Amino acid sequence: MKLHIRHETKYDYETSVRSSIQRLHLTPASFAAQKVQSWKIEAPGIDNALTYRDGFGNQVHVVTSQGAHDHVTVVAEGVVEVEDSAGVVRGLICPSPDNVFLRQTDATEPSPELAEIAQAAQARQHKPLDLIHAIMGEIHGRIAYEIGATHYHTTAAQALADGKGVCQDHAHAMLSILRLIGIPGRYVTGYLVTDGALPATASHAWAEALVPQLGWVGFDAANCKCPTADYVRVATGLDAQGVVPVRGSRRGGETENMTVSVLVQPAEQ
């Protein structure tokens, strides 16, 4: 399936700022099940942006806006062809050793409740793939999808205790348990077009686990399934804070308002 994606992020400032800078994790990579047909980023300073690949293999742009301005708009747009590989990720280079993804972060630090889920799943399932599917199903059942129920700094433990959250929280809970039982897990950002189970088109997040004999495999606990041809994979890290699509800072100015608009649809439309 070929998907057309347009992701717009706009910062509006109540008073003019002297300069601003944004770090962009907005460029998907090509690998066995995903081929980037076209992709471009429009942003102030993009022609002179610092571009590099980070320790996880993500392509990163750093753009700056100099001189007085009261808004910044960043648009990422392109067409990506995706095949259904049952979530298996092959042909994608990540410079970091697999064991790096055993590291817990503040967002994934296990709670007694998360540890109980891990112990119960291990008692029922012994094959790694079955075990991870069981964990995904348990998280899906324990954390109801509810927009606005959590915020950027909500941890996996807090979302589980409240019983509600969004895809970021489902992914963090998956990673917490995977790492607790010794399975490397990484956080993934991307896009999803769905059939109505969640918002029809949206930025999305899920987890990937290192499965013996299969390699890295995606698990989307928010939808309780492995990624399909409806998913576009963009960036990976230890948790959400490490791979925010657009993250900025500024000099001067007062209150800022950020709005995000994402459109994902079949490229033929």
N, C-alpha and C positions, 0 to 999 in steps of 0.2 A: 504494500500500500504506500502511495506517495501522499505525504501530508504537507500542507502549507501552513507555516507558523508565522505569526506576527506578535511580538512581545514588546509592548511600549511601557516604559517607566518614565514618569514625569515628576520632577521636583519643582514646586512653586514656593518661593520665599516671600514672606510678608514685606521685607525690605531688601534692597539690593545687597548682594554679597560681593566681596572683593575677588574671591577665587573659590573654586570648588574642584573636587577630585572624586572620580568614581572608579572602583575596581569592578570589572565585568567578568562574570562567569556565564557567558551567554553563547558560547560556540560549541555546538555538538561535534563529536568526532565520528569518523567512519570506521566501522569494523564489520565483522562477518554478516551480521543481521541488520546493519544500518548503514546506508550510503547517503552522504550529504550531497545532494544534487546542486544546490546553490545556497549561499548564505552571505549576508552582509549585515554590518552594524552601522547605524547612523547615530552620531553623537558629536557634540562639540569637541574638537581636538582629536577625532579618531584617526585622521591621516598621520598624525605625529604621535600616536599612542605608543606607550611602552607595551610590547607584546612578548609573552614568554610562556613556557610550559612549567607548571609548578611540580612539586614532588609527587603528586598523584596523577600526573599526565594531563591535567586540564589546560586548555589554552585560555590564557588570561590577558585581558586588555586593561590598561590603566590610562584613563583619559582625564585631562585637566581643562578647566574653563577659566581663563584669565580675564581680568577686567570686570567692571560692574555688570551684574546681570541678576534678573529676578526669577529665572527659571532655567532648568536644564531638562532636555528630553533625550532619552536613549531608546532607540528602536532596533531590535534584532529581528530579521526576517529572512525566510528562505524556504526551500523545499527539501524534505528528507524522505528517502525511500526506506521503508522498514519491512522486514520479514518476521514472521512468527517463529521464534526459535525456542518456545517454551521457557523463556527467560534466561537461557544460556548465553553468556557473553564470551565470544571468542574473537581473537584478533585485535584486542584492545590492549595497548601497552600502558602499564602503570609502573613507574620507576620504583615506587616504595615496596619494600619487602612485605609479603603477606602478613607477617606477624605484627606489623604496625597496626593492622585493623583489629587487633585484640585489645587495644588500648581503650579503656573507658574514658569518657569526658564528663563534664558537669551535667550535660544534657542526658547522658545515658547511664549515669551512676545507678547501680541496682539498689532497689529497696527490698525489704523482706517479702513483699508481695510479688515482685518480679522474680525473686529467687524461688519462691514457691511454685510459680508457673514453670520455671526451668526444671525443678526437681520432678514435678508431676509429669512433664512431657518426657523426660528421660526414663522415668519408670515405665511408661507406656510404650515408648518407641525406642528401638535400638539401631535401626538403619538411619544414617545421617539425613537422607533426603526426606524420609517419613517424619523424622524428628522435627525438621525445620518446618515442614508443612503443618505439623501439629501445633507448633509454636505460633505460626502465622494465624491459624484458625482461632486459637485461644485469644490472641490479641484482638483480632477482629471482633470477637464476641464480647470482650471486656471493655473496649473503648469505642463508644458510639461516635459515628462521624457527625460533628456539629460545628458548622462554621462560626467562628467568633468565640468558641468555648475556651480557647487557650490563646496564648500570645507567643511572641518570638522567643522569650526566655523560659517558657514552660518546659519542665523536664519530663522524661518518660515516667518517672515515679509519680509525679503530680498528676499527669494525664490519666494514668491507670487508677490512681486513688479517686479521681473525680468521675471516672467512667465515661469521659467524652473528650474529643479532640479532633484534630485534622490530620492529614496525611503525614505531616512532619512528626506528629506525636506517635502515630503508628510505627513509623520508621525507627524513631528513637527507641521505642519499647522493644522492637525486634532486635535492634543492635545490642541493647543492654543484655538481653537474654542470650543471644548468640555468643557474645564475648564472654559472658559469665561461664558458659559451658565449654569454652575453648574453641569456638568456631569463629574465624575471622569474619567480620562483617563491615560493610562500608555503606555510607549514606549516599544516595543518588538523587540528583535533581533532574527534572525533565518536563515533558509535556504529555498530556493524555487527552484523547478524544473518546468519550464514553457513550453508552446507550441510555444514559439517564440515571444510573445508580448514584453518581455524584454530579457536580456541575458539568454541563455538556462539554465545555472546553476549558482547560485550565492548566496552569503550572501544576506540577505534581512532584511528589517525592516518594521514594520507596527504599528498601534495603536490598543489598546483595550479600550473599553468603558464599563462602568458599566450600564447595561440596566435593568430596573425594570422587575421582574418576570423571567428574563433570566440569570442574573449574568453578568460575564465578557464575552464580545464578541469581536472578532477581526475584524478590518476593514482595508483593504489594499487599500489606496487611489491611490497608484501607478498603481495598476491593476483594481481599481474600483470594488472590490469584497471582500467578507469575505473569510478568509483562508479556504482551502480545504485540501484534503489528499496529496496535493503537497507541503505543508508547514511543516517545522519542527521548533517548538518553542524552543528557547534556554534560553533567559534571559530577564528580565524586569527591568525598572527603570523609572525615571522621564523624561529623554531625552537621546540622543545618547551618550553624554559624560559620563554618569554614567555607561553605560554597554558596553563600547568598548570591543570587543572580546579579544584583546591582547593589553595591555598598559604597556609600559616599561620606565625605566630610567637607566642611567649608570653612572659610575665614570671613567673619563678619556676618551681618544679617541677623534676623530674629527667627521666629517660628517658621519651620518648613512643613510643607504638606506633600506627601508622596502618593501618587495614584498609579496603579498598574492595570493595564489592559492586555489580555491574552486572547488570541484567536487561533484555534487549531481546527483545520478542516481538510477533507480530501483535496488534493492539488487540482483535480479536474474541475472543481466547482469554481 
